[in-house]
Amino acid sequence: MTLLSNTSRPRMGIIGFGAFGRLMAQHLAPHFDIIAYDPALGSLPGDVEAGDLATVAAADIVVLAVPVAAMRDTVLGILPHLQKGALLLDVGSVKIQVETVLRDLVPPTVDVIATHPLFGPQSARNGLRGLKIALCPLQGARHFQVAAFLRALGLQVIVTTPERHDQELAMVQGLTHLIAKVLSRMGPMPRRMSTRSFDLICQAVDMVRDDAPEVFEAIELANPYAGDVRERFFAEAQALARELADFNPKLEPVRQGRDRDYAL
């Protein structure tokens, strides 16, 4: 089978229908007949059908939108139902660990692509055009078709390897989520008097603030390169703190009583 058929609409099964599963359905429903499975499945959009795990796993295209920690058990659960010639994809935030699971378990009769959409519901609220997605081909050659389809949706497609992906994302996502987590714990950010650079920092925090805890754990703990990046970041922060402690400029004393706003 091909990714897209001229005679019929392929059936896409989405396993895991959380925020990102719903985002996928929103943009892919015009192109596929979508059936979804989630143990905690709530109300569905009108163009998405609910199905049990076996039915969803038997679709032409199967997308795993589950936490990375649940990937192995999920794949074991769908193996008896995957069809010969099916296309299997995941959308996890790390790729080496996912690659190991998929290569170990999925038979060669199924094409496999590990993917990572480099955006979420917040980033895509104004559409997909210009956003990025990484593709890691694992089995079969259908990533050429997938890449062409995704580019037609307006996405920038990056074909890479799981190792290269995790190396780069250890800093790209690892630092972003780490800094956002720290700033969130510091409390509400001042918004009234702010610079453009601070506004951008606040926007970055807002974009990941509501991510599920499993996303943060996968980015920081399941990526084998994230630990080194964290250590480097904390080491540089501590070095900077020592430099500031040793720095003693001769500054003019600050006048007292100037700690509040005055109306002009």
N, C-alpha and C positions, 0 to 999 in steps of 0.2 A: 504494500500500500504506500501511497505518497502522503506527505503532510497534509496537503490540500487536494481535494478531488474535484474534478469538473462535473461529476455526475451526482455526488452526494456530499453532504456535510459530515466530516469526521465527528465521531463522538469523543468528547474529552471528559475524562474522569478526574476530579480534583479531590484528593484525599487530605483532609484538613481544611476546614472552611472557616478560618478565622479572618482577621482583618485583611491579610494578604490574599487569601483564597477568594474573598469577596471582590477585592480589587482586580484580580485576574478575570473573574467572571464578568465583571463590568465591561472590560475592554475586549474580551474574547468571545462573548456571547454572539456578536454579529457573524462570527466565522465558524463556530462549532456548536454542536448540540452538547450542552454541558450538564453533567450529572455529578453531584457532590456527596461526599460522605464525611461525617464528623461525629464522634460519639456525643458531642454536645451541640449537635446541629440545631440552630434556632430557625427563625423564619427565613425563607429564601426569596430572592428576587423572582419575578414571574417567569424569567427565561432560564431558570436553573431548576433542574429536577433533583429530588432527593433519591438516594439509592443506598442499598446495603454495601458493605465492603466488597463482597464478591462481585456484585454487578458493576460497581465503579471501577474495580481493578481490571475488569474485562473490556474496558473501553479501548478504542484505537490508540488514543494518546492518554497517558496516565501521568498526572503531576502530583508529586509528593510535596505538600505544603505543611509538613509537620516539623516539630522541633528536632534539631540534629540529634539530641539524646534519644529520641524515639525512632530514629531512622531504621535501625536494624530490626527491631520488633515489627515495625510497619512493613518492611520489605518481606520479612518472613511470612507475615499474614497475607500478603497479596500474591506471593509466588504461585500458588496453585491456580490462580485465576488469570494471570497474565497470558495474553494471546500471542501466538507466534506472529512475528512481524509488527508487534506493537512498538510504540515509542514511549520510553519512560524518562521522565525528567524530575529533578528536584529543584527547590528554590532556596536551599539553605545558605546560611551566611559563611560557612566554612566548607572547603572542598576536599581536602586530603582525607579527612575522616569519612566523609560521605563516599568518596571514591573507593575506599577500602571496602565499605559495606556493599556497594553496588557491584564492584568487580567480583567480590567473593560469592555473592548470592544469585545475581541475575543471570539467567542462561543466555548463551550467545544468540539465540533466536530472537531476542528482544534488543532493539537499538536503545542505547542509553546516553543521555547527555546530562552532565551536572551543570546546573545554571545558577547564577546569582544575580537577580535584578538589583542593581545598585541604587535602589530607591524604595520607598515605602508609600503607604497611603498619604502621608503628609506631603512628600515630595511630588507625588503624582496627582495632587488634587486639581491641578490645572491642565492635566493631560500628560501623555507619554512622550510627546515630541521632544527630542533632545536629551532624554534621559539615557542612562547607560545600562547595559546588561552584559555579564560575562558568561561565555559558553565554554565548557570543558568537555569536548567529545571523549567518550569512554568506549562505546561499542557502536559499530556501524558507521555509515557515512552520511546520515541524514541531517547532520548539523549544517550542511550547506543550505538545505531547504529551510531549516529552522531560522538560520541567520537571515536569509532573504526575506522570509515572512516578517521577522521582527523589524528589519529595516523598513519594510513597507508600512509598519505601524508608526514609524518615526523614531525608533530607538537607535542608539549608537551601540553596535555589537562589537564586543571584544572577545576574540577567540584566544583562549589561553590554556594553560595546564593547571591542574589543582595546586601544584606546588607554587607556581608563580603567583597564582591568585592569592593563596594564603600569605605568602611573603609580603605582598603589597597591601593586602587588606589588614594585616596585623597593625600597620600604622594608620591607614586610612580610616578604618572603622574602629580599631582598638583604641586609638587616642581620642577619637571623636566621642565615643560612648563613655570612655573613662572620664574625660573632662566634663562631659554633660552630667554624669552621675555625681561628681564632686560638687559642681555648681548647684545642682538640684538640692543637694544636702545642705548647702549654705543658706538656703532659703530664697524668698522672692528676690528677683533681680530688680534694681532701680530702673525705671523706664522713663521718668519725667525728664531728667537731664542726662542725656546719653549721647555718645558719639556714634557715628555710622558703624565703626568697627565693633563697638559694644553691641549695637543692635544686631549685627550679623552673628555675634557669639550667642546672643539670646535666641535668635532664630534657629541656630544649630541645636541648642539645648531643647527648644520646643519641638523640633522635628523628631527627636529620639526619646523625649521624656516619657511618653506613654507606651513605648515598646514593651512587649511582654518580658518578664524576667528571664525567660528561657533564651531570648535573643541576646541579652547582655552576657549571659553565662556562656553561650556558644562562642560569641565573638572573643571573649576574654580567656576562656578555658579550653575550648575545643580546637582553637587555632594553635598549632605547635610553635608558631613564631611570636605569638602575642606576649608571652611572658618576658622575652628578651626586650621587646619594645617598651613594656611597662617599666622594667628595671632601668633602662636607659633614661626614660622620662623622669622617673623619681630621682635618679642619681643627678641629672642635670638640675632638677628643681632644688634638691638639697644643696648642690654646689652654688646655685644662684643665691639661696638663702644665706649661705655662709659669706658670700661676697657682699651682700647687703649689710650683714651684721658687722663686717669689718670696715665698711664705708662710713666715714664720719665727716661729712662736709661741714664747713663753717657757714651755717645758714643764719639769716636774720631771724631772731625770735618772732614767733607768730603772736600777733596782738590778741589779747583776750577779748571775749565777748563777740566774736565774729562767727559764731557757730550756728547762726540762723539766717534765714532769708530776710531781706528788707524790701518793702514795696517802694518803687520809684515813682 
